[in-house]
């Protein structure tokens, strides 16, 4: 098996010159570079990536920590990150934190130990203080779907409160006055922000928020089914249901069909995220667009600019949600 020494002998250059050509971190004349590349091709020499990373202090890999590996939301985010980094010949190492503080910390340590050049973190359980301290280290980090004022330049995030507001306002603008709500887990920051937007829209319309018309879900279809059944079993009638994400809405719609409740004739439903599922369930789900794929691209661009010094890239930190009209809301004409 050919070695870097064999390449240097055949090319008639020093080991240091061969290393400079492989790592592309110091300018070498075109004539010398061609000699080295021709020698590598003739010998069938393949650079050792570990040796290259030690020489250049770069592994050309980026650690990505996400809450889960399943579901269209996380798939779109990881796809956006990977596609953007691949255009610059960078690769990803992925770990999952499962929204658990200890698991998130262990996964971060795992990615650091793998000599990643930087980290893209979708974390929910670790504290702001932990992340602020982590940011002081030598490894650059960018947060996705989380906003910390002290790290505002390192955050790629959605205005979740605006999204919650837009979802509820769409229902109210359609003439509904009695609204139920299925949230995500209340310890999550995006859940809290979306609920705050929901309450804001109600307040602007002069409608008092009623805790009896709210069910705390889990952002999964199971929570949507359980929530719909529980709300329908309550004593207060409602004509519309606001769901904190599309998976929850899909579960609620399934429960409605099993209970022979027609959508949207009997109950109007709106979701949040605009995952691909929303356009294919029946009726097609009106929802709030969460551009998570685009945000994944942007987090990767942040890394390319701040770690690999591609200074030509422009970074957008905050993304705004948008209403996507489909067929799951009935318009109630004023009497």
N, C-alpha and C positions, 0 to 999 in steps of 0.2 A: 504494500500500500504506500503510495507516494506521500511524502511529508512536505512541510513548508521549506525544509532545508533542500530537498530535491528540486523544488521549484526555483529557489534562489540560485542554485548551481546552474540549472539549465538556462535560466534567464540571464545569468551573469550579473546579478545584483545582490545586494545585501539582504539579510533576513528582515531588517527594519523596513526596507523598501517594499518587500513583498507584503509585510504587515500593513503598510500605509495604503497600498493598492486595495487590499481586501477590506479595510475598514473605511476607506474613503474619507478619512478625517484630516488628511494633509494633502496639499496639491502635489501631484507627481506629473512629470511631462508625459504627453500623449505617447511618445516613442517608448519611454520606459514602461508605462502602463500596458502598452500593447505587448511588449516582451514578456511581462509577467503573466498576462492573461493567456497568451499563446502557450506559454510553458505549462500553465495550469491545465489547459485543454489537452495538450499533448500527453501529459502524465495522468490525466483523469483525476486531478486533485480536487477534492471537495472540501472547502473550508469548514473547520469545526466551529459550530455556532457558539459553543461554550467558551472555546479559546478566544474567539472574536469578541465576545462580550467582556471577557476579562481584560483584553487588550484595550478595548474602546470605552469600557465602563458603561456600555449600553447592551441590553439584551434584545432590543427591538420588540419587546413584548409588553403589553399593557394589561394589568389586572382589572377584571370587571367583577364586582360583587353585586348580585341582585337578590331580591327577597325570595323569589321562586324561579324555577326553571320551566314551569309549565304555564300554559295559557297564552292567548294571543297578545296580551298587553306586553308581557316580558319578552315574548318572541320578537315583536316589532322593535322593542328597545334594543335588544342584543343584536338584531340584524342591522339596525342603523349604525350602531357602534362599530361592528365588525367590517361593514362595507366601507365606511369612511377610513378606518385605519388601514385596511388592505390596499387602498389606493396609494398609500405611502409606504407599502411593504412592511407594515407593522402587524403583529399578531396578538390575539387575545388569549388570556388564561382566565377561565370563568369559575367562580365559586358562588355558592348560595348561602344566604344568611338566615332564611326562614323566619324573619321578623323576630328573632330571639337574640337578646343582647350578647350572651356568651358565644353563640354560634357566629354572630357577626364579627365579634372580636377575633375569634379563632380563624375565621376565613381571611380577615385582613392580615393577620400574622402569616398565614399560609402564603398569601400573595406576595408579601414583603420578602419572605424567605426564598421565593422563586425568582428573586432578583428582577422583578418587574421594574420598568422605568418609571411608571406612574400608575395611579389607581383611579378608576371610575367607580364611584360608590352609590348604589341605591340601597340605603340603609334606613331602618325605621326605629330600631330599638336602642341603639347606642345613643348616648347623650350628646348634646351640643358641645359640652365641655370636652368630652373625649375626642370629638372630631376637630375641635379647635387646637387641642394639644397635638393631635396627629399631623395637622397641617404645618406645624412648626418643624417637622422633621425634614430630611433631605429628599424624600420622595413626594413629588407633586400629587395632589389629590383634587378631583373635581366631584361635586355632589350632584346627583340627578334626582329630580322630584323632591327636593328638600331645600329650604331656605333658612340660612343662619345669618343674621345681620353682620356678625363679626367676620364672616367668610363670604360676603355677598359676591365678590368677584370670582369665587370658586363654585358658584351655584348655578345650575341650569334647572329652572323650575317653572311650574305652571301656576297661574293665578287661580287657585282652587276655589277661593271665595267667590270670585266672579263667575266661575263655572256653576257653582251651586245657585247663585242668584239667577243666572240666565235660564237654568233648567226650570226653576219654580216660576219665574216670570213668564215663560212660554206657556205653562199650564194656566196661570192666572189670566194672561192675555186671551186665552181661548174661552174664557167665561166661567172657569171653575172657581168655586169658593170654599169647598170642603176638600182639603188635601191631606193625604197620609204620606208618611215618609219612612223609607227603610234606609238606614245609614250603614256605613262600614263600622269596624271596631272603633269605639270611641277614644281609645288611647292613641290612635293614629292621627298625626297632624293634618293630613289631607282630609280625613273624615271630619275633623273639627272645623276646618275651613269651609268645606262644602255645606255643612249644617249651618254655619254662620251666614253664608250667602242665602240659604233657604229662608232663614228667619228674617233676613234683611228684606227680601222680596215680599214676604208676608206682611211685614210691618209697613212697608210702603203702600200696600193695598188696604191697610186698616184691618188686617186679619190677625187675630191673636194666635200665636203658636200653641198648640195643644199637645202636651207630652203623651196623652193617651192615643194620639194618632201617629206615634213614632215607634218604630221597632229597630233595635240595634242588631244589625246583621253582621256578616263576616266577609263581604265582598265576593261571595261565591253563590252559585245557583241554589245551594242548600239553604243559605240565609234568606234568599228571595222567596223560596217556597214557604219556609217557616214563617217569615214575616207577613206574607200575604194572608196565610191562614189565620194567624194570630190577630191581625188587624180586622179581618172580616168577622172574626168571632167576637169582636168588641161591640160595644153598644152604640158607637158613633158611626153613622153612615159617611161615606166619602165617595166622590165621583172621580177622583184622580189620585195617582200614586207616583211620587217622585222617588226614584231609586238612585243610590249613591254610585252605582256603576252598572255597566251593561250586563255583566254576569248575574248580578242581583235581579235586574229587570227580567232577564230570561227565565230565572227561577220563578219569579212572581207570575209571569205570563203562563208558565206551565201549570202552576197551581190554579190560576184562574180558569184555564181550560178544563182541568179536572173537576172544578166546582161549577162548571157550565156558566161561567161569567164571561160575557162577550167583550172583547177588546177591539175597538174603543167604544162600542155602543154603550156598554155598562160601566166600564172603568177605562179611563185614559192612563197611559203609563209613559214615563220618560226615563231614559237612562243617562249614563255618563261614561265616556271614554271613546265611543265610536269605534269599537273593535269590529273586525270583519263580520262577526256573527250578527251584528245589529242590522245589516242590510239583507240578511237571508232568512231570519225568523219571520213568522207571520202573526200579526201584521208587521211590516218593516218598522223597526224601532226608531222613533224620534229620540235624539240623544245630544250630548255635548261632545264636540270633537276635542280629543286630547292628542295633540300631535307628538306622541311619544317616540315614534320612529325618527321624526325630524329632530327631536331633542337628543336622541341617541347620537345622531350625526353631529350635533353641536357639541356634545360632551367630548366626542372624539376629536373634533377640531380644536377644542380647548387644550387637549393634551398635545396635539401636533404643534400648536402655537407655543405653549408654555413649557413643554418638555423638549420637543425636537426643534424648536426655534423657527418654525414656519411663520414668520411675522406678517405675511401677506394675508392671513386669514382674519376675518372679522368675527367677533364673538357676540352672540345674542344671549343674554342671561334669562330674561323672563319671557315666557310664551303666554299668549292669551287664548282661552278656549272660545269656541264658536258653536252656535246652535245649528244642528243639522235636522231639518224638517223631513219627516217621513209620514208614516200612516197610523201611529199609535195614539194620537190625541184627537178626541172629538171636540168640535167647536160647539159651544153652548150659546145659542143666540139669546141676547137680552130680552126679557119680557117687557 
